[in-house]
Amino acid sequence: QVQLVESGGGLVQPGGSLRLSCATSGIAFSTYTMGWYRQAPGKQRELVATFTGAGGTNYGNSVKGRFTISRDNAKNTVYLQMNSLKPEDTAVYYCNAKYFSLAYWGQGTQVTVSS
């Protein structure tokens, strides 16, 4: 059974930082392309950050320079370090795992940036 479990969300003030984690099980983690997406109320789900097939990274324009995606293959976990958070970063953040036509999603973790 495939599981992606996000954690680390919460309420943070503008300018603050959070680190999201996504622990996976049931997949050959090192072979999957891992990424983070987010969805704000009334908006479509959008890319936040992902690893590319070539081992590089790709970030959404609105988070470049502030967010960093990383992974630990030994722990089957992907992380999202979020710095200089803004109110517009408020959303539910989802972990995604892709392998060719296979795609799995976590249940999401809420991030709220507010003073």
N, C-alpha and C positions, 0 to 999 in steps of 0.2 A: 504494500500500500504506500503510495506516494504522499508525503507530507512536507509542506513548506510552512514554517511557523515563524511569523515575524514578531519581533519584540523591540522595545526601546522607545516607542512613541510616548507622547505626553504633551504637557503644556509648557511652553518656554517663552521667555520674553524676546522681543525683537533684538537681534544682535547676538543671541545666544546660540548654543550648539546642542546637538543631539547625535547619538550614534544608534542607528538601527541595525538589527541583526536579523538574519533569516537562516534558521537551522533547517536543514533538509534531511529527509530519510526516504529510502525506497528508490533512489535513483543513483546512477553512476555519476556522482556529482562532478568529478573532474572533466567529464566529457560534455557536460551541459553548458550552454551559454546562459549566464545568469544576468539578471537585470532588475532594476527597480523602476516602477511606474507609480504615478499618483493620480488621484481623482478628487477634485474639489467639488463641492455641491453645485449642481447645475452645469457642470463642465464635463467634457469627455476625458477619458483616461489618457494620460500623456506620458511620454518617456521622460524619466529622470536621468538614469544612467544605466549603461549596459556594457558588458564586455563584448568585443567583436570576435569573429571567428579567427582572426589573426592574432588574438591575444592582446589587442589594444583595448581602449575604452572609448565610449561615445557618451556625450552628455547633452541634455537638453540645453538650449541656449540660455534659459533663465537661471540655470544653476551652475553654469561653467565658472570655475574659479572659486566656488564656495563649497561644492559637494565633492566627495571622493568615494568611489566604489572600490572595494577590495574583496578578496576572497581568501579563505583558508581551506585548501583542499583536504587537509588532514582532519579538519573538524566539520567538513561538509557544510560550511557556513559562508554566507556572503554578507558583507557589511556596507552600510552607507553612512559615512561621516558627513554631517551637515553643519556647516559653520555660517556665521553671519546670517542667521535666519531672518526672514522677512514675513510680515503678515500674509503675503500672497503665497507663501510656501504651505499655508494651512491646507491640509488634504488628508485623505486616507492613502497611505503608502503601501504598495503591493510588491511583493517579491515574485519574480517570474523565472522559470527554468525552461529552456528550449533546447530541443535536440531534433533537428530536421523538422518533421511534421508534428512532433510531440511538444506540447506546451502545458505547463502546470502553473497554477497561481496559489499564493497564500491567501489567507483570510483578510489580510490587511491590518495595519496599525495606524491609529489616528495621531496626527501631528497637528497641534494647534499653536500658532505663534501669535501671541497677544500680550499686551501690557495690562 
